[in-house]
Amino acid sequence: MNDVRSVFHDLSQALNRVIFGQSILIQQLLMALLVGGHVILEGVPGTGKTLLVKVLAQLMQAEFRRIQLTPDVLPADITGTNIFDLNSRNFILKKGPVFTEVLLADEINRTPPKTQAALLEAMEEMQVTLDGESLPLPELFWVIATQNPLEFEGTYPLPEAQLDRFLFKLVVDYPDEASEKRMLLNRQAGFGARRADIAALRPVATVADILQGRQEVKKVKVSEAIVDYLLRLVRISRQYPDLALGASPRAASAWLVTSQAAAFLAGRDFVTPDDIKATATPLLRHRLLLKPEALLDNLQIEAVIASILKKVPVPR
């Protein structure tokens, strides 16, 4: 367990040397990777969302592909299709970009619901069905979708049922002044977001290490008191007066495994209430739905999550 934990520590250190001022975000992204949970990255253009994912894929030597999603992208552009070959007189499968280990779905809210559904089916089932044949995806298969929080014209927001399939929604904010200065000095020294510069980064992990980490996380102990604490939080979210939709059973299950990942990365083999609290906001912010009157009052979902956490006594 310690050997695998050191691999994720090395990944965190390496990412922080390239992506400045996003240490909490990086830690949360590694939690999602550790449990195989897909992620939404939300942030304004130019905050390093694409660079973060490309660098992480390079550091763990994973196959990486990117889809730039636009309104004219079709499901077959993602999953692939069978093409008739005139020479062999047979249909040949042309696999789409979804057949990879790390997939970046750029601006997922710009593509129509039918295309979104094709991607989300692959995320949920870990397979793609083409012409009646089910084709398995790589064991690591991990999707990071990005979206811009400012531009809504010509977009197709994901419905709640599809949002619930993402483990985390991570908000990529601007770095602080000191971190932004380090970024500029790093750029002046010659490092850029070009493919050659990223490819020059020395890998610190392998896909096998990540898969081994996923097995080790399952060994982290969760006491019955912690399970009861998490269950009370989930059930209160369903009765909270400002919420039209609380946490689903899928959210409860995801919360449990991500708290194990948080404990694992912190160097423990048991979950504490702090692990539950640390994963609450990224796990719930896209799952909880505010009532219209709460939206009119400009109530923020993060404030609701903090309020829910305060309502349940922490087990000793």
PyMOL commands that set and color helices and strands:
alter all, ss='L'
color gray80, all
select helices_A, chain A and resi 2-18+23-35+49-59+75-79+108-110+113-125+160-163+177-188+195-199+207-217+224-239+249-265+273-284+292-296+301-311
alter helices_A, ss='H'
color red, helices_A
select strands_A, chain A and resi 39-42+64-68+80-85+90-95+102-106+127-130+133-136+142-147+168-171+243-245+289-290
alter strands_A, ss='S'
color yellow, strands_A
deselect
rebuild
show_as cartoon
